[in-house]
Amino acid sequence: MSENKNTSSTTTWTGVQAYTLAVVCLLLGMAGGWLIRGSQAPAAAAPVESTSASAPAAVGGAVNSQPTPEQLKKMADTQAAPLIEKLKSDPNNPQLLASIGNYYYDAQQYPTAVDYYGRALKAKPSDASVRTDMATAYWYMGNADTAIAEFNKALTYEPNKPNTLFNRGLVKWQGKMDINGAVADWEKLLATNPNYEGKDKVQQMIAEAKKHTGVKPGTPAKPLPQ
């Protein structure tokens, strides 16, 4: 989810950069760096791993378990093809459009997913699950502000939707360093969804986020080690 950037050993990090790295590392370890689809349970929030025949073949005795973007796109195209065919006779069917969007979302083809989600929402704007998925796709495309705006819209229809609150909290924290906002979302999630399956994870994230409440943008940090 995060892109590695080359930085020289003489470059001094700001507190923002150091804190962001710490958050990314924490999230990678705690939640796999992945948010939850609006229609999925917490346990389903995991990276797409190839188990199909299109997985890369072994080279020199090593197997690359992660499919390439091209392979993921091909897989999504194949899965979505029957639904796209049905769409020809029913182009504004929100369920069809959202299902196609889900295939591309799961294959990490986020711009295509956003396109289908947007079309689904034109037909059914009150679908908070689809809007949550579109918001999450925007986050993976690097647009935290649009993601939060769409989460906000989703919550106008379902104010206590757990996966929307979970995801918005993560984007506020990781994308905006809005710790108070993130904690507020997660605390609301737990208060309004006492049987939430990911309760322990959320409590851990709240505790960890609160440890960084004092971190302010621009705080000097140590330079990168040589």
C-alpha positions as CSV (number, residue, x, y, z in Angstrom):
1,M,0.0,0.0,0.0
2,S,2.9,2.3,0.7
3,E,5.6,3.2,-1.8
4,N,9.2,3.1,-0.8
5,K,11.1,6.2,-1.5
6,N,14.9,6.4,-1.7
7,T,16.3,8.9,0.7
8,S,20.0,9.7,1.1
9,S,21.7,9.0,4.4
10,T,22.3,12.8,4.9
11,T,18.6,13.7,4.7
12,T,17.0,14.7,8.0
13,W,13.5,13.6,8.5
14,T,10.8,15.8,10.0
15,G,8.6,14.5,12.8
16,V,5.9,14.1,10.2
17,Q,7.9,11.8,8.1
18,A,9.2,9.7,11.0
19,Y,5.7,9.4,12.5
20,T,4.1,8.5,9.2
21,L,6.7,5.7,8.8
22,A,5.9,4.4,12.3
23,V,2.2,4.4,11.5
24,V,2.7,2.6,8.3
25,C,4.8,0.0,10.0
26,L,2.3,-0.5,12.7
27,L,-0.6,-0.8,10.3
28,L,1.3,-3.3,8.2
29,G,1.8,-5.5,11.3
30,M,-1.6,-5.0,12.8
31,A,-4.0,-5.0,10.0
32,G,-1.9,-6.1,7.0
33,G,-2.0,-2.5,5.8
34,W,-5.4,-3.2,4.3
35,L,-8.8,-1.6,5.1
36,I,-12.1,-3.4,5.1
37,R,-14.6,-3.6,2.2
38,G,-17.9,-2.1,3.2
39,S,-19.7,-5.3,2.8
40,Q,-17.1,-7.5,4.4
41,A,-16.5,-8.7,8.0
42,P,-13.2,-7.7,9.6
43,A,-11.7,-11.1,9.1
44,A,-11.9,-10.6,5.4
45,A,-9.6,-7.6,5.4
46,A,-6.5,-9.2,3.9
47,P,-4.4,-8.8,0.8
48,V,-5.4,-10.6,-2.4
49,E,-3.2,-13.6,-2.8
50,S,-3.1,-15.7,-5.9
51,T,-4.3,-19.2,-5.6
52,S,-5.3,-19.6,-9.2
53,A,-3.7,-21.2,-12.1
54,S,-2.5,-17.8,-13.3
55,A,0.0,-17.5,-10.4
56,P,3.6,-16.9,-11.4
57,A,5.5,-20.1,-12.1
58,A,8.5,-21.2,-10.1
59,V,11.8,-19.7,-11.3
60,G,15.0,-21.3,-10.1
61,G,13.2,-23.2,-7.4
62,A,11.5,-20.0,-6.0
63,V,7.8,-19.3,-6.3
64,N,6.5,-15.7,-6.3
65,S,3.2,-16.0,-4.5
66,Q,2.2,-12.4,-5.4
67,P,0.6,-11.9,-8.8
68,T,1.7,-9.0,-11.0
69,P,-0.6,-6.1,-11.6
70,E,-1.1,-7.4,-15.2
71,Q,-2.2,-10.8,-13.8
72,L,-4.5,-9.3,-11.3
73,K,-6.2,-7.2,-14.1
74,K,-6.5,-10.2,-16.3
75,M,-8.1,-12.2,-13.4
76,A,-10.6,-9.4,-12.7
77,D,-11.4,-9.0,-16.4
78,T,-12.2,-12.7,-16.6
79,Q,-14.3,-12.7,-13.5
80,A,-16.2,-9.6,-14.4
81,A,-16.9,-10.6,-18.0
82,P,-20.2,-12.4,-17.5
83,L,-21.5,-9.5,-15.4
84,I,-20.4,-6.9,-18.0
85,E,-22.3,-8.9,-20.6
86,K,-25.4,-8.8,-18.4
87,L,-24.9,-5.1,-18.0
88,K,-25.5,-4.5,-21.7
89,S,-29.2,-5.2,-21.2
90,D,-29.4,-3.6,-17.8
91,P,-26.8,-0.8,-17.7
92,N,-28.0,1.0,-14.6
93,N,-28.4,-2.1,-12.4
94,P,-26.6,-1.0,-9.1
95,Q,-26.1,-4.5,-7.9
96,L,-24.4,-5.6,-11.1
97,L,-22.3,-2.4,-11.2
98,A,-21.2,-2.9,-7.6
99,S,-20.3,-6.5,-8.1
100,I,-18.1,-5.7,-11.1
101,G,-16.5,-2.9,-9.0
102,N,-15.8,-5.5,-6.3
103,Y,-13.9,-7.8,-8.7
104,Y,-11.7,-4.9,-9.7
105,Y,-11.3,-3.7,-6.1
106,D,-10.1,-7.1,-5.0
107,A,-7.7,-7.2,-7.9
108,Q,-6.3,-3.8,-6.8
109,Q,-7.5,-2.2,-10.0
110,Y,-8.8,0.8,-8.0
111,P,-9.5,3.4,-10.8
112,T,-11.7,0.8,-12.6
113,A,-13.4,-0.1,-9.3
114,V,-14.1,3.6,-8.6
115,D,-15.7,3.9,-12.0
116,Y,-18.2,1.1,-11.5
117,Y,-18.9,2.1,-7.9
118,G,-19.6,5.6,-9.0
119,R,-22.1,4.3,-11.6
120,A,-23.7,2.1,-9.0
121,L,-24.1,5.0,-6.6
122,K,-25.8,7.2,-9.3
123,A,-28.5,4.5,-9.4
124,K,-28.5,4.0,-5.6
125,P,-26.8,6.8,-3.8
126,S,-27.9,5.5,-0.3
127,D,-25.8,2.3,-0.6
128,A,-23.3,2.9,2.3
129,S,-21.4,-0.3,1.6
130,V,-20.7,0.6,-2.0
131,R,-19.8,4.2,-1.0
132,T,-17.4,2.8,1.7
133,D,-15.8,0.6,-0.9
134,M,-15.4,3.6,-3.3
135,A,-13.9,5.7,-0.5
136,T,-11.4,3.0,0.4
137,A,-10.4,2.6,-3.3
138,Y,-9.8,6.4,-3.4
139,W,-7.5,6.0,-0.4
140,Y,-5.5,3.3,-2.1
141,M,-5.2,5.6,-5.1
142,G,-3.6,8.2,-2.8
143,N,-6.5,10.5,-2.3
144,A,-7.2,10.7,1.5
145,D,-9.4,13.8,1.3
146,T,-11.8,12.3,-1.3
147,A,-11.8,9.1,0.7
148,I,-12.8,10.9,3.9
149,A,-15.5,12.9,2.0
150,E,-17.0,9.7,0.7
151,F,-16.8,8.0,4.1
152,N,-18.7,11.0,5.5
153,K,-21.4,10.6,2.9
154,A,-21.7,6.9,3.6
155,L,-22.2,7.7,7.3
156,T,-25.1,10.1,6.6
157,Y,-27.0,7.0,5.4
158,E,-25.7,4.6,8.1
159,P,-24.2,6.6,10.9
160,N,-23.0,3.6,12.9
161,K,-21.7,1.5,10.0
162,P,-18.8,-0.3,11.6
163,N,-16.6,-0.9,8.6
164,T,-17.0,2.7,7.5
165,L,-16.0,4.0,10.9
166,F,-13.1,1.6,11.0
167,N,-11.8,2.7,7.6
168,R,-12.3,6.4,8.1
169,G,-10.4,6.2,11.4
170,L,-7.5,4.5,9.6
171,V,-7.4,7.1,6.8
172,K,-7.6,10.0,9.3
173,W,-4.7,8.5,11.2
174,Q,-2.5,7.3,8.4
175,G,-3.5,9.8,5.8
176,K,-4.0,13.0,7.8
177,M,-2.3,12.3,11.2
178,D,-5.7,13.2,12.8
179,I,-5.3,11.1,15.9
180,N,-8.2,12.6,17.8
181,G,-10.5,12.1,14.8
182,A,-9.3,8.5,14.3
183,V,-9.8,7.6,18.0
184,A,-13.2,9.2,18.0
185,D,-14.3,7.1,15.0
186,W,-13.0,3.9,16.6
187,E,-14.6,4.6,20.0
188,K,-17.9,5.3,18.3
189,L,-17.5,2.0,16.4
190,L,-17.1,0.1,19.6
191,A,-19.9,2.0,21.4
192,T,-22.5,1.5,18.7
193,N,-21.4,-2.0,17.7
194,P,-20.6,-3.9,21.0
195,N,-20.4,-7.3,19.2
196,Y,-17.9,-6.1,16.5
197,E,-15.7,-9.0,15.5
198,G,-12.6,-6.9,15.3
199,K,-13.1,-5.3,18.7
200,D,-9.7,-6.4,20.1
201,K,-7.9,-5.0,17.0
202,V,-9.7,-1.7,17.3
203,Q,-8.9,-1.4,21.0
204,Q,-5.2,-2.1,20.3
205,M,-5.2,0.6,17.6
206,I,-6.9,3.1,19.9
207,A,-4.2,2.5,22.6
208,E,-1.4,2.8,20.1
209,A,-2.8,5.9,18.5
210,K,-3.1,7.6,21.8
211,K,0.6,7.1,22.5
212,H,1.3,9.5,19.6
213,T,-1.1,12.2,20.6
214,G,1.8,14.6,21.4
215,V,3.5,14.2,18.0
216,K,3.2,17.5,16.1
217,P,4.0,18.2,12.4
218,G,7.4,19.6,11.9
219,T,9.0,18.1,15.1
220,P,12.7,17.5,14.3
221,A,13.6,13.8,14.2
222,K,16.9,11.9,13.9
223,P,18.4,11.6,10.4
224,L,18.2,8.3,8.6
225,P,21.0,5.8,9.6
226,Q,23.8,5.3,7.1
